Amino acid sequence: MYMFKYILKRIMALLLTFLVIVVICFVLVRLLPNELPADKARAQTEFERRTALGYYKPLPEQLTIYLRHVFTEGDFGVSWKIDFMKDASEIIVNRLPPTLIVNVYSLLVSVPIGIGLGIYAALRKNRWQDHLVSTLVMLFISVPSYVYAFLVQYIFGYRLGWLPLVASSLYDAGGSWTTGIMIRSLILPVLALSFGTIAGLTRSTRAELTESLTSDYMLLARTKGLTKGQATTRHALKNAMVPVLPSIISSFIGILYGSLVIENIFSINGIGNLLVKSIELRDYDVFMATTMFYSLVSLASMIFIDLSYGFLDPRIRMGAR
């Protein structure tokens, strides 16, 4: 019952926050100038379409019309600049696979390496291995992903010529994101996105496992006859992973937002690239649709992160006093 009330309250808060974000973004983007194209026929078509959608009415009325179309008809508008008169939702669906593939590959690389290094550093606490890992973590976590993108692109793509500089051309030519040549083209963007995530997971895993290894229940486990390895595997790791595993979801969101820049650097035709283009070209409906996508994913992930604590540890009951 407590959990149900908690979930309901969080969903209501999510919807309210989502609505506030949509309203703010809508008002700000509609305040920007948006001139009609030079081509007369296209300008007439666009003018008639804008008039039908209420683009030239007062701003509150525009907002009401837009929200009604979105929430009652699922109509997110059309693209005026990126793909003329094509539904914004259809454009997002077409751009979603590259973004998901890059982010999933980055997560598959980051999670085992990050958790593994964190466990290794915790087991070697205060030794030179721990100091080395901690120093590298501080270095990698302090540098933005786009800096790594330029570095790996310059070294492995330009100077050494081992890997392609961009990935979008292969996908546009009809290639599959699971073939060997496509995976090879995605190595650089995946590396650029993975460094920071690996560092974050390493730091959190080391901190939690170090605390677990010095807990009273570890001393009790040793006195009951368990070896250090058995006590660490059965007790310390299990308790240390409770706060670490939910952070994987937040890591995915961090990678998702990091790909906004990475996709443009490596010319990947994903949603991040689409959002930047919609801002540059002032493609209002596409910008709103992509913003709503990122906002909804972020807000929903916060709920999943909170609920995951309760599923991982039965002692935690969200919403209970």
C-alpha positions, 0 to 999 in steps of 0.5 A: 500500500505504501509503495502504491501511494508512493508510485502514484505520487511520483507519477503525478509529480512526473506529469506535472514536471513534464507539463512545466518543461513543455510549457517553458520550452514551447514559450521560449521557442515560439518567441524566436523569429521563424521566417517563411522560406524564399520559395513562393510555393513552399512558403504558401504551403507553410503559411497555410499550414501554420495558420491552420495550426494557430501559429499566428494567434496569441501565445496562450491560444497557441499553447492550448492548441498544441497541448490539445493536439499532443495529448488528445491526438498524439500529433506532435506537428511536422518538420518545416526544415529538416524533412519538409511536412513529415511528422515530427514523431516519425522523424524521431522514430527513424532517428532512434535506432542509432542513438539507442545502439550507441548508448547500449554499446557504451553501457555494455562496455562501461558497466563491467569495466567500471564495476570490475575496476571498483572492486579491484581498487577496493580489494587493494585499498591504500596500495599502489593499485588503488592509488593508480585507479583513483588517480585515473578516475579523477582524471577521466571523470573531470574531462567532458566526453567531447574532449575524449571524442576529439582525442580518439578521433584525432589519434585513431581516426586521423593520425593512425587511420585505424578506424573511420572518423564518422559513422553516419555515412555507412548507416545512410548507405543501408548498412546494419548497426550490427554488422562488423563494419558498423561496429568498427565505425562505432568504436570511437563514439562508444569509447568517447562516451564510456570513459566518464561512465567507467570512472563514475561507476569505478568511484561509486563501486570502490566507495560502497565496497570499501565501506562494506568490507569494514562493516561489522557483519564482515567481522561476524562472517569471518568469525563464523569460519568464512574465508575472506573471499567467501565473506566478500562474495556472499556479503560485502559485494551483495550489499555494496551493489544495492546503491551501485546497480541503480546508478547504472540507470542514471549512467544510461541517462548521462550517456544519452545526454552526452550523445547530444554532442558525440553524435554531431562530432561523429556525424551519427544521425541519431536523436541528439544530432536531430535536436541540435539541427532543430535548434540551428534550423529553428524547426519548432515542432521537431525541437519540441518533440525531441525535447519532450522525448529527452525530458520524459526519459529522464523523469521516468528514469528517476522513478525507476531508480528510486523503485529499484532500491526497494526491489534490490533490498527488501528492507527498503520500502519507499513511501513508508514512514 
